[in-house]
Amino acid sequence: MPEPSLIEVREVRKSYRGPGGAVVTAGDGVTFDVARGEVLGLLGHNGAGKTTTIKMTCGLVHPDSGSVRVAGHDTRTDRRGAVRHVSAVLEGNRNLYWRLSVLENLVYFAGNRGRSPADVWRRADALLERFGLAEKRHEVVAKLSRGMQQKLAIAVALLADTDVVVLDEPTLGLDVETSHEVRALLRGVADEGRTVVLSTHDMPVVEELCRRVVVVAGGRVVTDALVSDLLNLFRSRAFRVTLESPLPTADMARLGSRYQVAPTDDTTFDVELAEAGELYSLMDDLRDAGAEVSGIERTTPRFEEVFRRLVQEGGKPPQDQPAALRKEAVVAL
Amino acid sequence: MLSEGYHNAFRANLVKAVIELRRYLPNTISMVVTFYVIFLFLLFGVRFVAAPGGSEDAVRYLIVSNGFWFLLMMTVNSMGWELTTEALRGTLEQLYLGTVPAWLILLFRMVATLVINVVILALVTLLSMVTAGTWLQVDVASLAALLPPTLLAAIGLSYAVAGLTIVFKQVNAFLQLSQFVLMAIAYVPLAQVPLLELAPTAKGIDMVRQVTAEGVALSSFTTADWVSLWVSGAAYFALGLLAFKLLERRAMRLGLLGHY
């Protein structure tokens, strides 16, 4: 018998009264599951409803209707039971007490989960070592760099030893190097077998860490699919074309008006087609322009591009894909 | 209860309060100085303006009332300030992600704050007595019997303020206004306004005043006095906590539990 999902979000509806009294829909029948040990990316533009969904998973916001269950506990009717299984980094480096030291923060937050200081001290060494914070254990948080603060916030969440770790924008505002370090740490968390729900606009993080993504737009799930399937889905429409000689600017502009073309150098360009069949008409157009094609290959699009297209197209998959794959990509429209 | 590790949560909050008191030392010192200066102005008013050459009873009355006003303000506003600060820092949601309920964490913090404030109050009262050259009858046993039910009502009010803070956020104006209401409760004697006995903490303050300023023995109070003291304390505590829980639930329904 398959193990039940660790997180079950069922037909969740949530709306707020916005500025001026307008009703803002943050959830309109949101439904998805997260299996134990899965790393799920919850994606969407600002205002799509992903933060509300995350807060409902943490029991911080109650749905108007529908239910969110964590390890079988309803976050509305059995909030404490659910919260026992969840830790979260919701405000990044702001999740900490800046006048307390690194170690004092760990002890305090663990204390609010009933942990003794001795228990924290026993585990803190290894945790701080792993997060590169061992040297800073007695430093007050206000004096740490933003990246270190962010790492500490994640360490605090991990110390809670919960089944589920929820991370809202864990790499927001970090420089490239620190973002890379945080990503490596999160990779370690995922490898531990923890269930991770990750909300981010940082698509390389999604591509590297998440097995599956749920894309939310306008309070609805528009896509619920494996990252690898989505990349394959869009891969069939993306090509790199190499020409024998550079194409005149006017001809390249003409191509650009018909296709999504991105030149990479004088003789090479990437093209994203609406459907794979368009490749023939592209070849015709190149021949008409007198261009000689020396090579053409499928390319794997960056997940960022896949996400952008998914949201643009309202979650609709390319029409030239097998029905089974399309079904997997689109759960709700 | 203890199996839930609540004692660890209590210790964590007590330690945090002490650490923050130390790290925000200038704030603490300015708070003590402010109350001492207020006392000096009031003493000046009693000695030289309102009742020149007035009795020592009036000065003792002033010292006790001023002390209680300080304690009431600190207690009643405490949870509201805590939540406002947590929300501004971005740590409020983390409080709600602990396995120990938020209302209990606030109570632990309140106890820690009370311990610290009572120490500060003792210091200010000592300074006040030295300045005024008038001495109160400080009977620790009597205070230990009278303070808990008195402060229970104040904690209830604090919960209600905390609930309002979560939902309405901007309660600073309300808190400033409440200072004057609390001043009335702390200063006006029940003998002059008997109906004030229904107000939270008023009965307890009046009894403490009788013991410390007038030298009344604890055994002189009637059963009715004690019943009134405890019933009032318990009722205001329960009502305040109920208001907090209802407003907290409303905040979760409206999605208001977060940063401001």
Boltz contact constraints between the chains, C-beta under 6 A:
constraints:
  - contact:
      token1: [A, 16]
      token2: [B, 255]
      max_distance: 6.0
  - contact:
      token1: [A, 60]
      token2: [B, 93]
      max_distance: 6.0
  - contact:
      token1: [A, 60]
      token2: [B, 96]
      max_distance: 6.0
  - contact:
      token1: [A, 60]
      token2: [B, 257]
      max_distance: 6.0
  - contact:
      token1: [A, 61]
      token2: [B, 255]
      max_distance: 6.0
  - contact:
      token1: [A, 62]
      token2: [B, 252]
      max_distance: 6.0
  - contact:
      token1: [A, 62]
      token2: [B, 253]
      max_distance: 6.0
  - contact:
      token1: [A, 83]
      token2: [B, 97]
      max_distance: 6.0
  - contact:
      token1: [A, 84]
      token2: [B, 99]
      max_distance: 6.0
  - contact:
      token1: [A, 88]
      token2: [B, 97]
      max_distance: 6.0
  - contact:
      token1: [A, 90]
      token2: [B, 93]
      max_distance: 6.0
  - contact:
      token1: [A, 91]
      token2: [B, 90]
      max_distance: 6.0
  - contact:
      token1: [A, 94]
      token2: [B, 90]
      max_distance: 6.0
  - contact:
      token1: [A, 95]
      token2: [B, 90]
      max_distance: 6.0
  - contact:
      token1: [A, 95]
      token2: [B, 94]
      max_distance: 6.0
  - contact:
      token1: [A, 99]
      token2: [B, 23]
      max_distance: 6.0
  - contact:
      token1: [A, 108]
      token2: [B, 12]
      max_distance: 6.0
  - contact:
      token1: [A, 108]
      token2: [B, 16]
      max_distance: 6.0
  - contact:
      token1: [A, 111]
      token2: [B, 8]
      max_distance: 6.0
  - contact:
      token1: [A, 111]
      token2: [B, 9]
      max_distance: 6.0
  - contact:
      token1: [A, 111]
      token2: [B, 12]
      max_distance: 6.0
  - contact:
      token1: [A, 112]
      token2: [B, 9]
      max_distance: 6.0
  - contact:
      token1: [A, 112]
      token2: [B, 98]
      max_distance: 6.0
  - contact:
      token1: [A, 112]
      token2: [B, 100]
      max_distance: 6.0
  - contact:
      token1: [A, 113]
      token2: [B, 98]
      max_distance: 6.0
  - contact:
      token1: [A, 113]
      token2: [B, 99]
      max_distance: 6.0
  - contact:
      token1: [A, 114]
      token2: [B, 4]
      max_distance: 6.0
  - contact:
      token1: [A, 114]
      token2: [B, 5]
      max_distance: 6.0
  - contact:
      token1: [A, 114]
      token2: [B, 8]
      max_distance: 6.0
  - contact:
      token1: [A, 114]
      token2: [B, 99]
      max_distance: 6.0
  - contact:
      token1: [A, 115]
      token2: [B, 8]
      max_distance: 6.0
  - contact:
      token1: [A, 116]
      token2: [B, 8]
      max_distance: 6.0
